[in-house]
Amino acid sequence: MQKLTRLLAAVLLTVSPLSYADFDFKGPGELRFPTGMSDGFYFGFGWEKAEKKFRIGPKKYAMSEVPESYSIAITLNKDESSVWIQEFYQGFIQEFDWQLGNNKLSLKKGDFGKSVKGSYVLNLNGIEYFFERNNISIDVVFDNADIKYIKLEGVIKNMGTK
């Protein structure tokens, strides 16, 4: 009887929802605008293996498997006073805070003068980066059941400013 109970438990764990490797990262955040106003937003990712659906923000797409990665572009305005992030808002914003799974990202204006492009600091999990060019990206890399890591393109690590 004990062997049968163990076998049954093993079979149930094998077909349980956890084995489907589903995930759902809501992606709560806050946007701050050049006007000083702020607003909450959600931009996350989810995977429903049984339905073969991958969620990007509010939309679901039929896919045979979890994509390798997803890139979010950040474009610095010509006057370097604000940024455009299509996935977050359909207009220019000045700053944001965003939580994606265990990852925390924020974009803040600093007081660096001309030594830092746009006077922006992009923080990923406690490490600060500066814009190296006007277009940068946040690359979210997935594995089958999680966010594997987030990498930034087009930035340089803050090694201290004078």
C-alpha positions in Angstrom: 0.0 0.0 0.0 2.8 2.4 0.8 4.4 1.8 -2.6 1.1 2.4 -4.3 0.7 5.7 -2.4 4.2 6.8 -3.4 3.6 5.8 -7.0 0.3 7.7 -7.0 2.0 10.8 -5.5 4.8 10.7 -8.1 2.2 10.4 -10.9 0.2 13.4 -9.6 3.3 15.5 -9.2 4.3 14.7 -12.8 1.0 15.9 -14.2 0.4 18.7 -11.7 0.2 22.3 -13.0 3.7 23.0 -11.5 5.1 20.5 -14.0 3.8 22.6 -16.9 6.3 25.2 -16.0 3.7 28.0 -16.2 4.8 31.4 -15.0 3.1 34.8 -14.6 5.1 37.9 -13.8 2.6 40.8 -13.6 5.3 43.5 -13.9 4.0 46.3 -11.7 5.5 49.7 -12.0 5.2 53.5 -11.7 5.7 56.1 -14.4 6.6 59.7 -13.7 6.0 62.3 -16.3 7.7 65.6 -17.1 4.7 67.4 -15.7 5.4 65.8 -12.3 2.4 63.5 -12.4 2.8 59.8 -11.9 0.7 56.7 -12.8 0.9 53.0 -12.1 1.3 50.5 -14.9 1.7 46.7 -15.5 3.9 45.2 -18.1 4.9 41.6 -17.5 5.2 38.2 -19.1 3.4 34.9 -18.7 3.4 31.4 -20.1 0.6 28.9 -20.2 2.1 25.6 -21.4 -1.1 23.6 -21.7 -2.6 26.3 -23.9 0.7 27.2 -25.6 0.1 30.9 -24.9 2.8 33.5 -24.1 1.7 36.8 -22.6 3.5 40.0 -23.4 2.0 42.8 -21.4 -1.8 42.5 -21.7 -1.8 40.4 -25.0 -1.5 36.6 -25.4 0.2 35.0 -28.4 0.1 31.4 -29.6 3.6 29.9 -29.4 5.0 26.4 -29.4 7.4 27.3 -26.6 8.7 30.1 -24.4 10.6 32.6 -26.5 14.3 33.0 -25.8 14.0 36.7 -25.0 12.1 39.9 -25.4 13.6 43.3 -25.9 12.1 46.6 -24.6 13.5 49.7 -26.4 14.1 52.9 -24.5 14.6 56.0 -26.8 16.0 59.2 -25.4 14.1 62.3 -26.6 16.2 64.7 -28.9 16.4 67.3 -26.1 17.4 64.5 -23.6 14.6 65.5 -21.2 12.4 62.4 -21.4 12.3 58.9 -22.9 9.9 56.8 -25.0 9.1 53.2 -24.0 6.4 51.9 -26.2 5.5 49.0 -23.9 5.0 51.2 -20.9 3.2 54.2 -22.2 2.2 55.8 -25.6 4.0 59.0 -25.0 7.1 60.4 -23.3 7.9 59.8 -19.7 10.6 61.1 -17.4 11.3 58.3 -15.0 10.0 54.8 -14.0 10.2 52.1 -11.3 9.5 48.5 -12.5 9.4 45.1 -10.7 9.7 42.0 -12.9 9.9 38.8 -10.9 12.9 39.2 -8.6 14.3 42.0 -10.8 14.0 45.7 -10.0 14.6 48.4 -12.6 14.4 52.1 -12.3 15.2 55.1 -14.5 15.9 58.3 -12.7 17.1 61.8 -13.6 20.3 62.8 -11.9 22.3 66.0 -11.6 25.4 65.1 -13.7 25.7 68.0 -16.0 26.9 67.1 -19.5 29.0 64.2 -18.3 26.0 61.8 -18.5 23.7 61.5 -21.6 20.3 62.9 -20.6 21.4 62.9 -17.0 19.8 59.5 -16.6 20.7 56.6 -14.4 19.2 53.2 -15.2 19.4 50.9 -12.2 19.1 47.1 -12.5 19.1 45.2 -9.2 21.2 47.8 -7.5 23.8 48.4 -10.3 23.7 51.8 -12.0 24.2 52.3 -15.7 24.3 55.4 -18.0 23.1 55.8 -21.5 25.9 55.2 -24.0 23.6 56.1 -26.9 20.1 57.5 -27.5 18.6 54.0 -28.0 19.1 51.3 -25.4 17.3 48.1 -24.6 16.2 46.0 -21.7 16.5 42.3 -22.8 14.5 39.9 -20.8 15.9 36.4 -21.2 13.7 33.4 -20.4 14.1 29.8 -19.7 11.2 27.3 -19.6 9.8 28.3 -16.2 11.3 31.7 -15.3 13.1 34.8 -16.2 16.7 33.6 -16.5 18.2 37.1 -16.4 17.9 40.7 -17.7 20.6 42.3 -19.6 21.0 45.9 -20.8 22.3 47.0 -24.2 23.6 50.4 -25.1 24.6 51.4 -21.5 27.8 51.7 -19.6 28.3 50.8 -15.9 28.5 53.7 -13.5 32.1 53.7 -12.3 31.7 57.0 -10.6 31.4 60.5 -12.0 33.3 63.6 -11.4 
